[in-house]
């Protein structure tokens, strides 16, 4: 899976469409992950491999987004805030998903929550592009 992360950055730079790579990756994950709930168990490992490879594509382009709007003198502080929020969400989201799955009595609820969070991420990317002062597709 670690191969897809640098490949996603390479692909975004090569085609010049960072947002397209991010959106395709997030949308593919949001569709494939819940699909794993309805497929026969023998197909689930293949879905997880596809999801892992697909999701890795957006990591590089997505993590570079704050640098598009932060001036060089504010970049260290801004990235500190960005990573603090990122890790807070990464700490809270699995706990929330597990709690919802426990209450529902179905582990698939966590998959659905993850897919919904990816849809929220796509909306957030669109909002980021709409409100950012400096929003070129590629810097």
HUSUL-V997003 format. One record per residue. RES is the residue in one letter. PSI is psi in radians with two decimals (none if undefined). Layout:
res->RES psi->PSI
res->RES psi->PSI
//
This chain:
res->X psi->-0.47
res->X psi->-0.30
res->X psi->-0.56
res->X psi->-0.41
res->X psi->-0.97
res->X psi->-0.53
res->X psi->-0.63
res->X psi->-0.73
res->X psi->-0.75
res->X psi->-0.81
res->X psi->-0.79
res->X psi->-0.73
res->X psi->-0.71
res->X psi->-0.77
res->X psi->-0.22
res->X psi->0.42
res->X psi->1.31
res->X psi->-0.82
res->X psi->-0.59
res->X psi->-0.76
res->X psi->-0.78
res->X psi->-0.87
res->X psi->-0.74
res->X psi->-0.72
res->X psi->-0.85
res->X psi->-0.74
res->X psi->-0.74
res->X psi->-0.77
res->X psi->-0.80
res->X psi->-0.50
res->X psi->-0.77
res->X psi->-0.62
res->X psi->-0.87
res->X psi->-0.46
res->X psi->-0.54
res->X psi->-0.43
res->X psi->-0.40
res->X psi->-0.07
res->X psi->2.78
res->X psi->2.59
res->X psi->-0.52
res->X psi->-0.44
res->X psi->-0.25
res->X psi->-0.77
res->X psi->-0.66
res->X psi->-0.69
res->X psi->-0.76
res->X psi->-0.66
res->X psi->-0.80
res->X psi->-0.76
res->X psi->-0.77
res->X psi->-0.78
res->X psi->-0.72
res->X psi->-0.75
res->X psi->-0.55
res->X psi->-0.43
res->X psi->-0.57
res->X psi->-0.19
res->X psi->-0.94
res->X psi->-0.95
res->X psi->-0.62
res->X psi->-0.72
res->X psi->-0.27
res->X psi->-0.08
res->X psi->-0.75
res->X psi->-0.53
res->X psi->-0.26
res->X psi->-0.46
res->X psi->-0.24
res->X psi->2.21
res->X psi->2.71
res->X psi->-0.66
res->X psi->-0.31
res->X psi->0.03
res->X psi->-0.73
res->X psi->-0.83
res->X psi->-0.81
res->X psi->-0.72
res->X psi->-0.56
res->X psi->-0.76
res->X psi->-0.79
res->X psi->-0.89
res->X psi->-0.53
res->X psi->-0.79
res->X psi->-0.75
res->X psi->-0.87
res->X psi->-0.53
res->X psi->-0.76
res->X psi->-0.70
res->X psi->-0.41
res->X psi->-0.70
res->X psi->-0.64
res->X psi->-0.81
res->X psi->-0.62
res->X psi->-0.76
res->X psi->-0.78
res->X psi->-0.74
res->X psi->-0.70
res->X psi->-0.75
res->X psi->-0.70
res->X psi->-0.70
res->X psi->-0.79
res->X psi->-0.63
res->X psi->-0.33
res->X psi->0.42
res->X psi->2.07
res->X psi->-0.37
res->X psi->-0.37
res->X psi->-0.64
res->X psi->-0.64
res->X psi->-0.75
res->X psi->-0.75
res->X psi->-0.77
res->X psi->-0.73
res->X psi->-0.69
res->X psi->-0.65
res->X psi->-0.57
res->X psi->-0.64
res->X psi->-0.73
res->X psi->-0.66
res->X psi->-0.68
res->X psi->-0.70
res->X psi->-0.71
res->X psi->-0.65
res->X psi->-0.76
res->X psi->-0.71
res->X psi->-0.70
res->X psi->-0.79
res->X psi->-0.62
res->X psi->-0.69
res->X psi->-0.21
res->X psi->2.45
res->X psi->-0.77
res->X psi->1.66
res->X psi->0.99
res->X psi->2.70
res->X psi->-0.76
res->X psi->2.27
res->X psi->none
//
